[in-house]
Amino acid sequence: MSKPGEDLKEAVGRKASIGQTISAVAWSFFGVRRGRDHENDMAKLNPVHVVIAGVLGAALFVLMLVLLVRWVISSGVAAA
């Protein structure tokens, strides 16, 4: 039986590429992922990197929405 902190240390020590992490986070935002790929991600990805990529992805998504709304409003398309 492992000690309580050993599982966390093992998870944080995983070495997946930044591309793999971004890909997994992007697929999770889209909401589509094969079970086999999900299991592969769970075995390889560092949870700290996933959280950081998720927060950055969410911030980028919100920024893009704000810029889109500002562009639509300034272009006059939204005028009634």
Secondary structure in CASP SS format (residue, H / E / C, confidence):
PFRMAT SS
TARGET T0000
AUTHOR 0000-0000-0000
METHOD secondary structure of the structure
MODEL  1
M C 1.00
S C 1.00
K C 1.00
P C 1.00
G C 1.00
E H 1.00
D H 1.00
L H 1.00
K H 1.00
E H 1.00
A H 1.00
V H 1.00
G C 1.00
R C 1.00
K C 1.00
A C 1.00
S C 1.00
I H 1.00
G H 1.00
Q H 1.00
T H 1.00
I H 1.00
S H 1.00
A H 1.00
V H 1.00
A H 1.00
W H 1.00
S H 1.00
F H 1.00
F H 1.00
G C 1.00
V C 1.00
R C 1.00
R C 1.00
G H 1.00
R H 1.00
D H 1.00
H H 1.00
E H 1.00
N H 1.00
D H 1.00
M H 1.00
A H 1.00
K H 1.00
L C 1.00
N C 1.00
P H 1.00
V H 1.00
H H 1.00
V H 1.00
V H 1.00
I H 1.00
A H 1.00
G H 1.00
V H 1.00
L H 1.00
G H 1.00
A H 1.00
A H 1.00
L H 1.00
F H 1.00
V H 1.00
L H 1.00
M H 1.00
L H 1.00
V H 1.00
L H 1.00
L H 1.00
V H 1.00
R H 1.00
W H 1.00
V H 1.00
I H 1.00
S H 1.00
S H 1.00
G C 1.00
V C 1.00
A C 1.00
A C 1.00
A C 1.00
END
